[in-house]
Amino acid sequence: MIGTQSIGWAEVLPSHIPGVQVLDRLLAKGWPGPSPAGFFPMSDAGLMAEAALFLPHLMGGDAGAVAGRAFLTTEMAEDGDGLTARLAFLRSAIRDVALHGDLILSDPEAFMDRAETFTLFDYSQARDTSAAALAATKPWVDYVSTLTRAEAAALVPLIDIPAGALVLEPGGNSGAFARALIPVIRPARHVVFDLPAVCALGKARGDAPGLSFAPGDMRRDDWRGVAGGAPDVVLFKSVLHDWPLEDAADLLARARAALAPTGRIIIAERARFMGMTSGTAMDYANLVFAPFYRDPQTYIDMFAGMGLSITVAETRIDCGWFVLTARAA
Ligand SMILES: C[S@@+](CC[C@H](N)C(=O)[O-])C[C@H]1O[C@@H](n2cnc3c(N)ncnc32)[C@H](O)[C@@H]1O
């Protein structure tokens, strides 16, 4: 459906490499500008000719193109750094797939050693809040935050959290998901538990009712101490795939140990990679992480013996996603 209500990245993002490159160059020039009618840097006739060739769905006067430009105008105004980070990441993912893609599924470690993509996500640089740490951390925080902004519309309706809950979100990053959830679920408190530089960048994005940031290390710290009590909900959004199976199981065990007696653990993740299914360049961004995405059953198995009753809801965004809810008592 075309219209600013329903149009999103799925309609706007091209499927091919030159489209991504031309879109990135246009956005860097301030295109499409503040008006939905669009601003066309006609002085750069070469770029405009490339745009007509590679981004025909965004360049015309038809309703779809106008809505696509209006979407980009809004994204630029609300999340300009995220837009830049998204295009930069896509370029990097596409490059890695072109150069080393044969290794992604056959030898993920060799791929990671060679890929540029993974140099972005250097969590070790987020351990303090020095200017250098913040500068190294901001690009990937901007990237995952802009993805989360787009994912929230599909995921929030699947997140079942009682009003007035104490929510602990390990790996909650800039609070992008918390900011989407809070107006809907109205928690007593939502504590984002992340590395120090990440929390500092998140705090700088402004307040939301009940939102706080707890800098720390989720592999070590006392989760109840971090949350300020036994959390009613421990929420992992796009976090567990970062960790090998043993570490992911350990994080779930920590969540279970910290949980209030009638609490719940919620996991929102991309499901196992099923190929280039989105029809947009987002497939490349997902492909570079393909070996790490798992079926919900992997996490269900980790919960065995923990006395939880489990439900799984599935949805599609840029690929298949699931929201697993594991309830105590
Ligand atoms: C893949 S990102 C997901 C971020 C966010 N939940 C989202 O959906 O966009 C993983 C998050 O885990 C955080 N993280 C990594 N290691 C951590 C640790 N030891 N303690 C706390 N947070 C950690 C990272 O800083 C990052 O914010």
Ligand as a Chemical Component Dictionary entry (heavy atoms), coordinates in Angstrom:
data_LIG
# 
_chem_comp.id                   LIG 
_chem_comp.type                 NON-POLYMER 
_chem_comp.pdbx_formal_charge   0 
_chem_comp.three_letter_code    LIG 
# 
loop_
_chem_comp_atom.comp_id 
_chem_comp_atom.atom_id 
_chem_comp_atom.alt_atom_id 
_chem_comp_atom.type_symbol 
_chem_comp_atom.charge 
_chem_comp_atom.model_Cartn_x 
_chem_comp_atom.model_Cartn_y 
_chem_comp_atom.model_Cartn_z 
_chem_comp_atom.pdbx_ordinal 
LIG C1  C1  C 0  23.345 -6.796 18.512 1  
LIG S1  S1  S 1  23.256 -5.493 19.659 2  
LIG C2  C2  C 0  21.517 -5.333 19.891 3  
LIG C3  C3  C 0  21.118 -4.031 20.437 4  
LIG C4  C4  C 0  19.618 -3.797 20.606 5  
LIG N1  N1  N 0  19.031 -4.692 21.562 6  
LIG C5  C5  C 0  18.909 -3.856 19.299 7  
LIG O1  O1  O 0  18.026 -4.678 19.102 8  
LIG O2  O2  O -1 19.224 -3.052 18.418 9  
LIG C6  C6  C 0  23.822 -6.241 21.161 10 
LIG C7  C7  C 0  23.866 -5.320 22.353 11 
LIG O3  O3  O 0  24.479 -6.009 23.445 12 
LIG C8  C8  C 0  25.353 -5.120 24.110 13 
LIG N2  N2  N 0  26.382 -5.874 24.835 14 
LIG C9  C9  C 0  27.393 -6.601 24.302 15 
LIG N3  N3  N 0  28.127 -7.152 25.274 16 
LIG C10 C10 C 0  27.578 -6.755 26.450 17 
LIG C11 C11 C 0  27.888 -6.990 27.816 18 
LIG N4  N4  N 0  28.918 -7.771 28.157 19 
LIG N5  N5  N 0  27.106 -6.427 28.766 20 
LIG C12 C12 C 0  26.061 -5.630 28.423 21 
LIG N6  N6  N 0  25.704 -5.378 27.146 22 
LIG C13 C13 C 0  26.466 -5.937 26.171 23 
LIG C14 C14 C 0  25.933 -4.285 22.983 24 
LIG O4  O4  O 0  26.521 -3.096 23.461 25 
LIG C15 C15 C 0  24.694 -4.061 22.128 26 
LIG O5  O5  O 0  23.978 -2.939 22.542 27 
# 
loop_
_chem_comp_bond.comp_id 
_chem_comp_bond.atom_id_1 
_chem_comp_bond.atom_id_2 
_chem_comp_bond.value_order 
_chem_comp_bond.pdbx_ordinal 
LIG C1  S1  SING 1  
LIG S1  C2  SING 2  
LIG S1  C6  SING 3  
LIG C2  C3  SING 4  
LIG C3  C4  SING 5  
LIG C4  N1  SING 6  
LIG C4  C5  SING 7  
LIG C5  O1  DOUB 8  
LIG C5  O2  SING 9  
LIG C6  C7  SING 10 
LIG C7  O3  SING 11 
LIG C7  C15 SING 12 
LIG O3  C8  SING 13 
LIG C8  N2  SING 14 
LIG C8  C14 SING 15 
LIG N2  C9  SING 16 
LIG N2  C13 SING 17 
LIG C9  N3  DOUB 18 
LIG N3  C10 SING 19 
LIG C10 C11 SING 20 
LIG C10 C13 DOUB 21 
LIG C11 N4  SING 22 
LIG C11 N5  DOUB 23 
LIG N5  C12 SING 24 
LIG C12 N6  DOUB 25 
LIG N6  C13 SING 26 
LIG C14 O4  SING 27 
LIG C14 C15 SING 28 
LIG C15 O5  SING 29 
# 
